[in-house]
Amino acid sequence: ALKENGDIESVSETIELQNYRTTVGDTDAGKAIKDEIEDLNALLAAYNNGVLKPRE
């Protein structure tokens, strides 16, 4: 590039560092699991409060 008086292209790469460890709870799958746990807890509470009857 210098002999031909051409432009020198530079390449930059930005890397973002995190101050914390990414866990499953931080992902979309983790959010889905948390939502399912909340639904199951609500179902359990309804069963314990007598709103839902056991199947016979």
N, CA, C and O atoms as a Maestro MAE file, in Angstrom:
{
 s_m_m2io_version
 :::
 2.0.0
}

f_m_ct {
 s_m_title
 :::
 protein
 m_atom[224] {
  # First column is atom index #
  i_m_mmod_type
  r_m_x_coord
  r_m_y_coord
  r_m_z_coord
  i_m_residue_number
  s_m_chain_name
  s_m_pdb_residue_name
  s_m_pdb_atom_name
  i_m_atomic_number
  :::
  1 25 0.822 -1.182 0.000 1 A "ALA " " N  " 7
  2 3 0.000 0.000 0.000 1 A "ALA " " CA " 6
  3 2 0.868 1.248 0.000 1 A "ALA " " C  " 6
  4 15 0.523 2.235 -0.650 1 A "ALA " " O  " 8
  5 25 1.991 1.227 0.717 2 A "LEU " " N  " 7
  6 3 2.839 2.411 0.762 2 A "LEU " " CA " 6
  7 2 3.545 2.648 -0.565 2 A "LEU " " C  " 6
  8 15 3.655 3.796 -0.995 2 A "LEU " " O  " 8
  9 25 4.027 1.601 -1.226 3 A "LYS " " N  " 7
  10 3 4.719 1.748 -2.505 3 A "LYS " " CA " 6
  11 2 3.786 2.282 -3.576 3 A "LYS " " C  " 6
  12 15 4.208 3.025 -4.462 3 A "LYS " " O  " 8
  13 25 2.526 1.906 -3.497 4 A "GLU " " N  " 7
  14 3 1.555 2.328 -4.500 4 A "GLU " " CA " 6
  15 2 0.817 3.590 -4.079 4 A "GLU " " C  " 6
  16 15 -0.122 4.017 -4.751 4 A "GLU " " O  " 8
  17 25 1.240 4.187 -2.967 5 A "ASN " " N  " 7
  18 3 0.619 5.399 -2.420 5 A "ASN " " CA " 6
  19 2 -0.882 5.187 -2.177 5 A "ASN " " C  " 6
  20 15 -1.695 6.090 -2.379 5 A "ASN " " O  " 8
  21 25 -1.220 3.987 -1.743 6 A "GLY " " N  " 7
  22 3 -2.621 3.679 -1.473 6 A "GLY " " CA " 6
  23 2 -2.965 3.916 -0.013 6 A "GLY " " C  " 6
  24 15 -2.096 4.136 0.830 6 A "GLY " " O  " 8
  25 25 -4.219 3.863 0.244 7 A "ASP " " N  " 7
  26 3 -4.692 4.044 1.619 7 A "ASP " " CA " 6
  27 2 -4.415 2.786 2.432 7 A "ASP " " C  " 6
  28 15 -4.473 1.668 1.921 7 A "ASP " " O  " 8
  29 25 -4.119 2.992 3.687 8 A "ILE " " N  " 7
  30 3 -3.946 1.885 4.616 8 A "ILE " " CA " 6
  31 2 -5.247 1.748 5.398 8 A "ILE " " C  " 6
  32 15 -5.693 2.679 6.069 8 A "ILE " " O  " 8
  33 25 -5.826 0.593 5.296 9 A "GLU " " N  " 7
  34 3 -7.082 0.358 6.002 9 A "GLU " " CA " 6
  35 2 -6.785 -0.223 7.375 9 A "GLU " " C  " 6
  36 15 -5.982 -1.145 7.517 9 A "GLU " " O  " 8
  37 25 -7.438 0.326 8.368 10 A "SER " " N  " 7
  38 3 -7.285 -0.222 9.713 10 A "SER " " CA " 6
  39 2 -8.608 -0.857 10.132 10 A "SER " " C  " 6
  40 15 -9.689 -0.424 9.731 10 A "SER " " O  " 8
  41 25 -8.486 -1.870 10.929 11 A "VAL " " N  " 7
  42 3 -9.669 -2.572 11.420 11 A "VAL " " CA " 6
  43 2 -9.660 -2.483 12.934 11 A "VAL " " C  " 6
  44 15 -8.672 -2.824 13.585 11 A "VAL " " O  " 8
  45 25 -10.772 -2.021 13.485 12 A "SER " " N  " 7
  46 3 -10.914 -1.924 14.939 12 A "SER " " CA " 6
  47 2 -12.031 -2.852 15.383 12 A "SER " " C  " 6
  48 15 -13.037 -3.011 14.692 12 A "SER " " O  " 8
  49 25 -11.844 -3.451 16.523 13 A "GLU " " N  " 7
  50 3 -12.866 -4.322 17.086 13 A "GLU " " CA " 6
  51 2 -13.080 -3.908 18.531 13 A "GLU " " C  " 6
  52 15 -12.136 -3.849 19.320 13 A "GLU " " O  " 8
  53 25 -14.329 -3.623 18.868 14 A "THR " " N  " 7
  54 3 -14.668 -3.222 20.224 14 A "THR " " CA " 6
  55 2 -15.191 -4.437 20.975 14 A "THR " " C  " 6
  56 15 -16.058 -5.158 20.482 14 A "THR " " O  " 8
  57 25 -14.670 -4.651 22.141 15 A "ILE " " N  " 7
  58 3 -15.092 -5.769 22.982 15 A "ILE " " CA " 6
  59 2 -15.699 -5.192 24.250 15 A "ILE " " C  " 6
  60 15 -15.086 -4.376 24.938 15 A "ILE " " O  " 8
  61 25 -16.918 -5.633 24.544 16 A "GLU " " N  " 7
  62 3 -17.602 -5.156 25.746 16 A "GLU " " CA " 6
  63 2 -17.364 -6.157 26.869 16 A "GLU " " C  " 6
  64 15 -17.639 -7.348 26.719 16 A "GLU " " O  " 8
  65 25 -16.862 -5.675 27.973 17 A "LEU " " N  " 7
  66 3 -16.606 -6.530 29.127 17 A "LEU " " CA " 6
  67 2 -17.750 -6.395 30.122 17 A "LEU " " C  " 6
  68 15 -18.290 -5.306 30.319 17 A "LEU " " O  " 8
  69 25 -18.108 -7.497 30.740 18 A "GLN " " N  " 7
  70 3 -19.160 -7.486 31.740 18 A "GLN " " CA " 6
  71 2 -18.534 -7.568 33.124 18 A "GLN " " C  " 6
  72 15 -17.500 -8.207 33.319 18 A "GLN " " O  " 8
  73 25 -19.175 -6.914 34.073 19 A "ASN " " N  " 7
  74 3 -18.699 -6.949 35.453 19 A "ASN " " CA " 6
  75 2 -19.296 -8.117 36.233 19 A "ASN " " C  " 6
  76 15 -18.992 -8.300 37.412 19 A "ASN " " O  " 8
  77 25 -20.132 -8.894 35.585 20 A "TYR " " N  " 7
  78 3 -20.782 -10.004 36.278 20 A "TYR " " CA " 6
  79 2 -20.820 -11.222 35.359 20 A "TYR " " C  " 6
  80 15 -20.675 -11.106 34.142 20 A "TYR " " O  " 8
  81 25 -21.013 -12.368 35.955 21 A "ARG " " N  " 7
  82 3 -21.099 -13.618 35.197 21 A "ARG " " CA " 6
  83 2 -22.525 -13.784 34.676 21 A "ARG " " C  " 6
  84 15 -23.484 -13.634 35.432 21 A "ARG " " O  " 8
  85 25 -22.664 -14.089 33.408 22 A "THR " " N  " 7
  86 3 -23.974 -14.332 32.827 22 A "THR " " CA " 6
  87 2 -24.457 -15.714 33.263 22 A "THR " " C  " 6
  88 15 -23.745 -16.708 33.122 22 A "THR " " O  " 8
  89 25 -25.662 -15.756 33.788 23 A "THR " " N  " 7
  90 3 -26.246 -17.017 34.239 23 A "THR " " CA " 6
  91 2 -27.448 -17.364 33.365 23 A "THR " " C  " 6
  92 15 -27.872 -16.560 32.534 23 A "THR " " O  " 8
  93 25 -27.985 -18.543 33.554 24 A "VAL " " N  " 7
  94 3 -29.158 -18.969 32.790 24 A "VAL " " CA " 6
  95 2 -30.308 -17.991 33.012 24 A "VAL " " C  " 6
  96 15 -31.072 -17.708 32.090 24 A "VAL " " O  " 8
  97 25 -30.429 -17.478 34.225 25 A "GLY " " N  " 7
  98 3 -31.497 -16.539 34.533 25 A "GLY " " CA " 6
  99 2 -31.433 -15.255 33.730 25 A "GLY " " C  " 6
  100 15 -32.432 -14.543 33.620 25 A "GLY " " O  " 8
  101 25 -30.280 -14.949 33.171 26 A "ASP " " N  " 7
  102 3 -30.108 -13.742 32.364 26 A "ASP " " CA " 6
  103 2 -30.494 -13.959 30.902 26 A "ASP " " C  " 6
  104 15 -30.500 -13.006 30.123 26 A "ASP " " O  " 8
  105 25 -30.812 -15.176 30.519 27 A "THR " " N  " 7
  106 3 -31.107 -15.493 29.124 27 A "THR " " CA " 6
  107 2 -32.610 -15.581 28.890 27 A "THR " " C  " 6
  108 15 -33.395 -15.579 29.838 27 A "THR " " O  " 8
  109 25 -33.006 -15.658 27.621 28 A "ASP " " N  " 7
  110 3 -34.424 -15.828 27.288 28 A "ASP " " CA " 6
  111 2 -34.955 -17.147 27.830 28 A "ASP " " C  " 6
  112 15 -36.086 -17.217 28.311 28 A "ASP " " O  " 8
  113 25 -34.140 -18.190 27.751 29 A "ALA " " N  " 7
  114 3 -34.560 -19.493 28.286 29 A "ALA " " CA " 6
  115 2 -34.768 -19.396 29.793 29 A "ALA " " C  " 6
  116 15 -35.709 -19.985 30.326 29 A "ALA " " O  " 8
  117 25 -33.908 -18.665 30.480 30 A "GLY " " N  " 7
  118 3 -34.043 -18.486 31.921 30 A "GLY " " CA " 6
  119 2 -35.315 -17.747 32.277 30 A "GLY " " C  " 6
  120 15 -35.975 -18.079 33.262 30 A "GLY " " O  " 8
  121 25 -35.669 -16.733 31.474 31 A "LYS " " N  " 7
  122 3 -36.906 -15.997 31.725 31 A "LYS " " CA " 6
  123 2 -38.105 -16.920 31.544 31 A "LYS " " C  " 6
  124 15 -39.063 -16.858 32.315 31 A "LYS " " O  " 8
  125 25 -38.053 -17.770 30.529 32 A "ALA " " N  " 7
  126 3 -39.151 -18.719 30.300 32 A "ALA " " CA " 6
  127 2 -39.278 -19.686 31.477 32 A "ALA " " C  " 6
  128 15 -40.388 -20.019 31.892 32 A "ALA " " O  " 8
  129 25 -38.157 -20.132 32.007 33 A "ILE " " N  " 7
  130 3 -38.178 -21.041 33.162 33 A "ILE " " CA " 6
  131 2 -38.751 -20.329 34.383 33 A "ILE " " C  " 6
  132 15 -39.558 -20.906 35.113 33 A "ILE " " O  " 8
  133 25 -38.341 -19.081 34.611 34 A "LYS " " N  " 7
  134 3 -38.876 -18.311 35.743 34 A "LYS " " CA " 6
  135 2 -40.385 -18.129 35.609 34 A "LYS " " C  " 6
  136 15 -41.115 -18.253 36.593 34 A "LYS " " O  " 8
  137 25 -40.859 -17.832 34.389 35 A "ASP " " N  " 7
  138 3 -42.298 -17.670 34.164 35 A "ASP " " CA " 6
  139 2 -43.046 -18.968 34.451 35 A "ASP " " C  " 6
  140 15 -44.127 -18.951 35.039 35 A "ASP " " O  " 8
  141 25 -42.469 -20.088 34.034 36 A "GLU " " N  " 7
  142 3 -43.106 -21.385 34.283 36 A "GLU " " CA " 6
  143 2 -43.148 -21.693 35.781 36 A "GLU " " C  " 6
  144 15 -44.137 -22.238 36.273 36 A "GLU " " O  " 8
  145 25 -42.089 -21.351 36.503 37 A "ILE " " N  " 7
  146 3 -42.062 -21.558 37.957 37 A "ILE " " CA " 6
  147 2 -43.146 -20.723 38.628 37 A "ILE " " C  " 6
  148 15 -43.822 -21.199 39.540 37 A "ILE " " O  " 8
  149 25 -43.315 -19.475 38.179 38 A "GLU " " N  " 7
  150 3 -44.364 -18.625 38.745 38 A "GLU " " CA " 6
  151 2 -45.743 -19.235 38.501 38 A "GLU " " C  " 6
  152 15 -46.590 -19.246 39.394 38 A "GLU " " O  " 8
  153 25 -45.962 -19.747 37.280 39 A "ASP " " N  " 7
  154 3 -47.248 -20.386 36.966 39 A "ASP " " CA " 6
  155 2 -47.479 -21.613 37.840 39 A "ASP " " C  " 6
  156 15 -48.584 -21.822 38.341 39 A "ASP " " O  " 8
  157 25 -46.442 -22.422 38.023 40 A "LEU " " N  " 7
  158 3 -46.574 -23.622 38.855 40 A "LEU " " CA " 6
  159 2 -46.823 -23.259 40.316 40 A "LEU " " C  " 6
  160 15 -47.596 -23.935 40.995 40 A "LEU " " O  " 8
  161 25 -46.182 -22.205 40.804 41 A "ASN " " N  " 7
  162 3 -46.422 -21.757 42.183 41 A "ASN " " CA " 6
  163 2 -47.858 -21.270 42.353 41 A "ASN " " C  " 6
  164 15 -48.478 -21.521 43.386 41 A "ASN " " O  " 8
  165 25 -48.392 -20.573 41.343 42 A "ALA " " N  " 7
  166 3 -49.783 -20.119 41.404 42 A "ALA " " CA " 6
  167 2 -50.729 -21.320 41.394 42 A "ALA " " C  " 6
  168 15 -51.734 -21.329 42.105 42 A "ALA " " O  " 8
  169 25 -50.408 -22.321 40.596 43 A "LEU " " N  " 7
  170 3 -51.218 -23.539 40.546 43 A "LEU " " CA " 6
  171 2 -51.184 -24.271 41.881 43 A "LEU " " C  " 6
  172 15 -52.215 -24.753 42.351 43 A "LEU " " O  " 8
  173 25 -50.017 -24.358 42.490 44 A "LEU " " N  " 7
  174 3 -49.873 -25.004 43.791 44 A "LEU " " CA " 6
  175 2 -50.651 -24.248 44.867 44 A "LEU " " C  " 6
  176 15 -51.302 -24.859 45.715 44 A "LEU " " O  " 8
  177 25 -50.582 -22.920 44.830 45 A "ALA " " N  " 7
  178 3 -51.319 -22.112 45.804 45 A "ALA " " CA " 6
  179 2 -52.821 -22.326 45.640 45 A "ALA " " C  " 6
  180 15 -53.542 -22.431 46.632 45 A "ALA " " O  " 8
  181 25 -53.296 -22.393 44.403 46 A "ALA " " N  " 7
  182 3 -54.722 -22.631 44.161 46 A "ALA " " CA " 6
  183 2 -55.130 -23.998 44.693 46 A "ALA " " C  " 6
  184 15 -56.210 -24.143 45.264 46 A "ALA " " O  " 8
  185 25 -54.288 -24.989 44.512 47 A "TYR " " N  " 7
  186 3 -54.572 -26.338 45.026 47 A "TYR " " CA " 6
  187 2 -54.592 -26.329 46.551 47 A "TYR " " C  " 6
  188 15 -55.503 -26.887 47.164 47 A "TYR " " O  " 8
  189 25 -53.591 -25.695 47.167 48 A "ASN " " N  " 7
  190 3 -53.507 -25.653 48.634 48 A "ASN " " CA " 6
  191 2 -54.656 -24.869 49.255 48 A "ASN " " C  " 6
  192 15 -55.055 -25.156 50.384 48 A "ASN " " O  " 8
  193 25 -55.197 -23.884 48.537 49 A "ASN " " N  " 7
  194 3 -56.304 -23.079 49.052 49 A "ASN " " CA " 6
  195 2 -57.667 -23.691 48.741 49 A "ASN " " C  " 6
  196 15 -58.699 -23.111 49.081 49 A "ASN " " O  " 8
  197 25 -57.678 -24.853 48.099 50 A "GLY " " N  " 7
  198 3 -58.933 -25.529 47.811 50 A "GLY " " CA " 6
  199 2 -59.639 -25.048 46.562 50 A "GLY " " C  " 6
  200 15 -60.746 -25.500 46.269 50 A "GLY " " O  " 8
  201 25 -59.029 -24.145 45.823 51 A "VAL " " N  " 7
  202 3 -59.645 -23.661 44.591 51 A "VAL " " CA " 6
  203 2 -59.660 -24.774 43.548 51 A "VAL " " C  " 6
  204 15 -60.617 -24.900 42.783 51 A "VAL " " O  " 8
  205 25 -58.610 -25.572 43.517 52 A "LEU " " N  " 7
  206 3 -58.529 -26.729 42.621 52 A "LEU " " CA " 6
  207 2 -58.700 -28.002 43.434 52 A "LEU " " C  " 6
  208 15 -58.143 -28.139 44.523 52 A "LEU " " O  " 8
  209 25 -59.464 -28.912 42.900 53 A "LYS " " N  " 7
  210 3 -59.674 -30.197 43.566 53 A "LYS " " CA " 6
  211 2 -58.802 -31.251 42.883 53 A "LYS " " C  " 6
  212 15 -58.581 -31.176 41.675 53 A "LYS " " O  " 8
  213 25 -58.305 -32.230 43.639 54 A "PRO " " N  " 7
  214 3 -57.507 -33.298 43.017 54 A "PRO " " CA " 6
  215 2 -58.368 -34.147 42.088 54 A "PRO " " C  " 6
  216 15 -59.566 -34.317 42.315 54 A "PRO " " O  " 8
  217 25 -57.747 -34.672 41.049 55 A "ARG " " N  " 7
  218 3 -58.451 -35.570 40.129 55 A "ARG " " CA " 6
  219 2 -58.708 -36.904 40.820 55 A "ARG " " C  " 6
  220 15 -57.908 -37.370 41.632 55 A "ARG " " O  " 8
  221 25 -59.830 -37.498 40.481 56 A "GLU " " N  " 7
  222 3 -60.168 -38.793 41.080 56 A "GLU " " CA " 6
  223 2 -60.110 -39.891 40.061 56 A "GLU " " C  " 6
  224 15 -60.366 -41.050 40.387 56 A "GLU " " O  " 8
  :::
 }
 m_bond[223] {
  # First column is bond index #
  i_m_from
  i_m_to
  i_m_order
  :::
  1 1 2 1
  2 2 3 1
  3 3 4 2
  4 3 5 1
  5 5 6 1
  6 6 7 1
  7 7 8 2
  8 7 9 1
  9 9 10 1
  10 10 11 1
  11 11 12 2
  12 11 13 1
  13 13 14 1
  14 14 15 1
  15 15 16 2
  16 15 17 1
  17 17 18 1
  18 18 19 1
  19 19 20 2
  20 19 21 1
  21 21 22 1
  22 22 23 1
  23 23 24 2
  24 23 25 1
  25 25 26 1
  26 26 27 1
  27 27 28 2
  28 27 29 1
  29 29 30 1
  30 30 31 1
  31 31 32 2
  32 31 33 1
  33 33 34 1
  34 34 35 1
  35 35 36 2
  36 35 37 1
  37 37 38 1
  38 38 39 1
  39 39 40 2
  40 39 41 1
  41 41 42 1
  42 42 43 1
  43 43 44 2
  44 43 45 1
  45 45 46 1
  46 46 47 1
  47 47 48 2
  48 47 49 1
  49 49 50 1
  50 50 51 1
  51 51 52 2
  52 51 53 1
  53 53 54 1
  54 54 55 1
  55 55 56 2
  56 55 57 1
  57 57 58 1
  58 58 59 1
  59 59 60 2
  60 59 61 1
  61 61 62 1
  62 62 63 1
  63 63 64 2
  64 63 65 1
  65 65 66 1
  66 66 67 1
  67 67 68 2
  68 67 69 1
  69 69 70 1
  70 70 71 1
  71 71 72 2
  72 71 73 1
  73 73 74 1
  74 74 75 1
  75 75 76 2
  76 75 77 1
  77 77 78 1
  78 78 79 1
  79 79 80 2
  80 79 81 1
  81 81 82 1
  82 82 83 1
  83 83 84 2
  84 83 85 1
  85 85 86 1
  86 86 87 1
  87 87 88 2
  88 87 89 1
  89 89 90 1
  90 90 91 1
  91 91 92 2
  92 91 93 1
  93 93 94 1
  94 94 95 1
  95 95 96 2
  96 95 97 1
  97 97 98 1
  98 98 99 1
  99 99 100 2
  100 99 101 1
  101 101 102 1
  102 102 103 1
  103 103 104 2
  104 103 105 1
  105 105 106 1
  106 106 107 1
  107 107 108 2
  108 107 109 1
  109 109 110 1
  110 110 111 1
  111 111 112 2
  112 111 113 1
  113 113 114 1
  114 114 115 1
  115 115 116 2
  116 115 117 1
  117 117 118 1
  118 118 119 1
  119 119 120 2
  120 119 121 1
  121 121 122 1
  122 122 123 1
  123 123 124 2
  124 123 125 1
  125 125 126 1
  126 126 127 1
  127 127 128 2
  128 127 129 1
  129 129 130 1
  130 130 131 1
  131 131 132 2
  132 131 133 1
  133 133 134 1
  134 134 135 1
  135 135 136 2
  136 135 137 1
  137 137 138 1
  138 138 139 1
  139 139 140 2
  140 139 141 1
  141 141 142 1
  142 142 143 1
  143 143 144 2
  144 143 145 1
  145 145 146 1
  146 146 147 1
  147 147 148 2
  148 147 149 1
  149 149 150 1
  150 150 151 1
  151 151 152 2
  152 151 153 1
  153 153 154 1
  154 154 155 1
  155 155 156 2
  156 155 157 1
  157 157 158 1
  158 158 159 1
  159 159 160 2
  160 159 161 1
  161 161 162 1
  162 162 163 1
  163 163 164 2
  164 163 165 1
  165 165 166 1
  166 166 167 1
  167 167 168 2
  168 167 169 1
  169 169 170 1
  170 170 171 1
  171 171 172 2
  172 171 173 1
  173 173 174 1
  174 174 175 1
  175 175 176 2
  176 175 177 1
  177 177 178 1
  178 178 179 1
  179 179 180 2
  180 179 181 1
  181 181 182 1
  182 182 183 1
  183 183 184 2
  184 183 185 1
  185 185 186 1
  186 186 187 1
  187 187 188 2
  188 187 189 1
  189 189 190 1
  190 190 191 1
  191 191 192 2
  192 191 193 1
  193 193 194 1
  194 194 195 1
  195 195 196 2
  196 195 197 1
  197 197 198 1
  198 198 199 1
  199 199 200 2
  200 199 201 1
  201 201 202 1
  202 202 203 1
  203 203 204 2
  204 203 205 1
  205 205 206 1
  206 206 207 1
  207 207 208 2
  208 207 209 1
  209 209 210 1
  210 210 211 1
  211 211 212 2
  212 211 213 1
  213 213 214 1
  214 214 215 1
  215 215 216 2
  216 215 217 1
  217 217 218 1
  218 218 219 1
  219 219 220 2
  220 219 221 1
  221 221 222 1
  222 222 223 1
  223 223 224 2
  :::
 }
}
